[in-house]
Amino acid sequence: MTRRLRLIAAMTALWLAAACLGVAQASGSRLPATGGASQIEGAGGGGLVPWALITGYGSRDEMAGNAFYTRVQSQGFWLESAGAAVGIHDRLELSFARQRFDLGSTVPGEHISQDIVGLKWRVYGDALADQDRPWPQLAVGLMAKRNRDFALVPLSLGARSGRDIEPYMAATKLWLAGLGGRTTLLNTTLRYTRANQLGILGFGGDKSNQRRLRLEGSAAVFLTDALIVGLEYRQKNDNLSVFRESRFADAFVAWVPNRRFSVVAAHTELGNIADKPGQRGPYVSAKLDF
């Protein structure tokens, strides 16, 4: 069985076990899509950007979680990410993701893996309930990242470390009667980071080893209760002199038919990655909630 099939099997087994044990009979009582998708690093949010929303559909009296699988394909590379997350009382989120980046023709037959453990705490507001208030829901989070293959490529490129902790703050505002009378979401995230390509090429470099505040954003509109379209942007560092690093962006469509399952498809603009400029391609992510 391939690694990919093992990941999918593990996700399915986790979901079935949760269902059999009755962890959450209806996956929580919050409205569908209010936990966001599974962000590529495991947090609740968009595909590229963590939001202030807590993952899952659990209310303040409930616990809920999910398992996910994501694949991003460009002309020269592909990235897989799989993991799980749990939301506790709509206040605390814990997540884990394993990323696997195939180095394509740059280093044939090799890949780089990274583990990410996430923590998010909702510190203010309620994006759904606070419709009469101008302020967004606010959350602070941490992502602890460990590059499992730091000595393979990142070290030789000039990266300073194979592990780091990234703090961030996210602000999410939801209008139930927003653009065109449809539910509309805006999110802004500030991340304090020195990661190279999310950490896949390590942290820090010969140009800079300092953490910097980087801006990330998402905008989404609910065309129906189950169909969502949106855009994302993610600013990134440029720490390595050997390769220029570009910002990430995407345009996505999410289908959320119920509280058990959702799927996101996107077109990504990834810019320069390693020795290959103008990288772009499809993004697909599936999430099972319990």
Stockholm file with secondary structure:
# STOCKHOLM 1.0

chainA/1-290         MTRRLRLIAAMTALWLAAACLGVAQASGSRLPATGGASQIEGAGGGGLVPWALITGYGSRDEMAGNAFYTRVQSQGFWLESAGAAVGIHDRLELSFARQRFDLGSTVPGEHISQDIVGLKWRVYGDALADQDRPWPQLAVGLMAKRNRDFALVPLSLGARSGRDIEPYMAATKLWLAGLGGRTTLLNTTLRYTRANQLGILGFGGDKSNQRRLRLEGSAAVFLTDALIVGLEYRQKNDNLSVFRESRFADAFVAWVPNRRFSVVAAHTELGNIADKPGQRGPYVSAKLDF
#=GR chainA/1-290 SS CCHHHHHHHHHHHHHHHHHHHTSCTTSCSSCTTTTCEECTTSSEESSSSBCSSCSSSCCTTCEEEEEEEEEEECSSCEEEEEEEEEEETTTEEEEEEEEEEECTTTSTTCEEEEEEEEEEEEEECCTTTCTTCSSCEEEEEEEEEEETTTTTTHHHHTCCBSEEEEEEEEEEEEETTCGGGSCEEEEEEEEEECBSGGGTTCBCCSSCCCCEEEEEEEEEEESSSSEEEEEEEECCCCCCSSSCCCCEEEEEEEECCSSSEEEEEEEEEEEEETTEEEEEEEEEEEEEEC
#=GC SS_cons         CCHHHHHHHHHHHHHHHHHHHTSCTTSCSSCTTTTCEECTTSSEESSSSBCSSCSSSCCTTCEEEEEEEEEEECSSCEEEEEEEEEEETTTEEEEEEEEEEECTTTSTTCEEEEEEEEEEEEEECCTTTCTTCSSCEEEEEEEEEEETTTTTTHHHHTCCBSEEEEEEEEEEEEETTCGGGSCEEEEEEEEEECBSGGGTTCBCCSSCCCCEEEEEEEEEEESSSSEEEEEEEECCCCCCSSSCCCCEEEEEEEECCSSSEEEEEEEEEEEEETTEEEEEEEEEEEEEEC
//
